[in-house]
């Protein structure tokens, strides 16, 4: 399993200067709790991750402090300089990074630092479950074939 295969490519992004309430509406409408904050990169139109915004960020940094979210932008609340993983890194390296930093999702970047996807623990668990299911199927098939040959 490699990161390039596992990561989700249809990443939902926002910009630093976007209205915080609008970003929260994106979360609600797209049924996500994690947005990658991007800034336009080079002239080829790529975006570079500069932060992440979670529903937890909004709850803890805004709602719990009774701050009016209508007065804030994404940049006011986002976690800047997110830990990222290169799409060429090994899955085990990425999982080690997730564990050491204490996150469940990592923006995935390409060779020029451009955003190419997001890797989540859910994606990894799904892939592992598929692999375990295939392994269990192989064992069942082996037993079936052996039983057929013994008759």
C-alpha positions as CSV (number, residue, x, y, z in Angstrom):
1,X,0.0,0.0,0.0
2,X,1.3,3.4,-0.9
3,X,0.1,6.9,0.0
4,X,-0.4,7.9,-3.7
5,X,-2.9,5.0,-4.0
6,X,-4.6,5.4,-0.6
7,X,-5.1,9.2,-0.4
8,X,-8.3,10.8,-1.4
9,X,-7.8,13.2,-4.4
10,X,-11.0,15.1,-4.2
11,X,-9.9,17.3,-1.3
12,X,-12.2,20.1,-0.1
13,X,-10.3,23.3,0.3
14,X,-10.8,26.8,1.5
15,X,-8.6,29.9,1.4
16,X,-7.1,31.9,4.3
17,X,-9.3,35.0,3.7
18,X,-12.5,33.1,3.4
19,X,-15.2,33.9,5.9
20,X,-15.2,31.4,8.8
21,X,-19.0,31.0,8.7
22,X,-18.8,30.2,5.0
23,X,-16.1,27.6,5.7
24,X,-18.4,26.1,8.4
25,X,-21.2,25.9,5.8
26,X,-18.9,24.1,3.4
27,X,-18.2,21.6,6.2
28,X,-22.0,21.1,6.8
29,X,-22.9,20.9,3.1
30,X,-20.1,18.5,2.2
31,X,-20.4,16.4,5.4
32,X,-16.8,16.9,6.5
33,X,-15.1,18.1,9.6
34,X,-11.7,18.9,8.0
35,X,-10.7,21.4,5.4
36,X,-7.3,22.1,3.9
37,X,-6.5,25.7,3.7
38,X,-4.6,26.5,0.5
39,X,-2.8,29.4,-1.1
40,X,-2.2,29.5,-4.8
41,X,1.2,28.2,-5.7
42,X,3.2,28.8,-8.8
43,X,2.0,30.0,-12.2
44,X,0.8,26.5,-13.1
45,X,-2.3,26.9,-10.9
46,X,-1.5,24.5,-8.2
47,X,-2.5,25.1,-4.6
48,X,-0.2,24.7,-1.6
49,X,-1.5,23.7,1.8
50,X,-0.8,26.5,4.4
51,X,-3.2,25.3,7.1
52,X,-6.0,23.0,8.2
53,X,-9.4,23.9,9.7
54,X,-11.4,21.4,11.6
55,X,-14.8,21.5,13.2
56,X,-13.0,21.0,16.5
57,X,-11.0,24.2,15.8
58,X,-14.2,26.1,15.4
59,X,-15.8,24.6,18.5
60,X,-12.8,25.2,20.8
61,X,-11.3,28.4,19.4
62,X,-14.5,30.2,18.6
63,X,-17.7,28.8,20.1
64,X,-16.4,27.8,23.5
65,X,-14.9,31.3,23.8
66,X,-18.1,32.9,22.7
67,X,-16.5,34.8,19.9
68,X,-18.7,35.9,17.1
69,X,-17.7,33.7,14.1
70,X,-19.0,36.3,11.7
71,X,-16.1,38.5,12.6
72,X,-13.4,35.9,11.7
73,X,-11.7,34.5,8.7
74,X,-10.4,31.0,8.2
75,X,-6.8,32.4,8.9
76,X,-7.9,33.5,12.4
77,X,-8.9,30.0,13.4
78,X,-6.9,27.5,11.2
79,X,-3.9,25.5,12.4
80,X,-1.1,27.0,10.3
81,X,1.8,25.2,8.8
82,X,0.2,21.7,8.8
83,X,2.3,18.6,9.0
84,X,2.2,17.1,5.5
85,X,3.3,13.9,3.9
86,X,4.9,13.5,0.4
87,X,3.0,11.1,-1.9
88,X,6.2,9.2,-2.3
89,X,6.6,8.4,1.4
90,X,5.8,5.0,2.7
91,X,2.6,4.3,4.5
92,X,4.4,3.3,7.6
93,X,6.3,6.6,7.7
94,X,3.0,8.5,7.3
95,X,1.4,6.5,10.1
96,X,4.4,7.2,12.3
97,X,4.0,10.9,11.6
98,X,0.3,10.7,12.4
99,X,1.0,9.0,15.7
100,X,3.8,11.4,16.7
101,X,1.9,14.5,15.9
102,X,-1.5,13.2,17.1
103,X,-3.5,13.7,14.0
104,X,-5.9,11.5,12.0
105,X,-5.4,13.2,8.6
106,X,-2.5,14.5,6.7
107,X,-2.4,16.7,3.5
108,X,-0.5,14.8,0.8
109,X,1.8,16.9,-1.3
110,X,3.5,16.3,-4.7
111,X,7.1,17.0,-5.7
112,X,6.6,20.8,-6.0
113,X,4.8,21.1,-2.6
114,X,1.4,21.1,-4.3
115,X,-1.6,19.6,-2.7
116,X,-2.5,16.3,-4.3
117,X,-4.7,14.7,-1.7
118,X,-5.4,13.9,1.9
119,X,-4.6,10.7,3.8
120,X,-6.9,9.7,6.7
121,X,-6.8,6.9,9.1
122,X,-10.2,5.9,7.8
123,X,-8.6,5.4,4.3
124,X,-5.9,3.2,5.9
125,X,-8.4,1.1,7.9
126,X,-10.6,0.6,4.8
127,X,-7.6,-0.6,2.8
128,X,-6.5,-2.9,5.6
129,X,-10.0,-4.3,5.9
130,X,-10.1,-5.0,2.2
131,X,-6.7,-6.8,2.4
132,X,-7.8,-8.9,5.4
133,X,-11.0,-9.8,3.6
134,X,-9.0,-10.9,0.5
135,X,-6.7,-12.9,2.8
136,X,-9.6,-14.6,4.5
137,X,-11.1,-15.4,1.1
138,X,-7.8,-17.0,0.1
139,X,-7.8,-19.2,3.2
140,X,-11.5,-20.2,2.6
141,X,-10.7,-21.0,-1.0
142,X,-7.7,-23.1,-0.1
143,X,-9.8,-25.1,2.3
144,X,-12.5,-25.6,-0.3
145,X,-10.0,-26.8,-2.9
146,X,-8.4,-29.1,-0.4
147,X,-11.7,-30.6,0.5
148,X,-12.6,-31.1,-3.1
149,X,-9.3,-32.9,-3.9
150,X,-9.7,-35.2,-0.9
151,X,-13.0,-36.6,-2.1
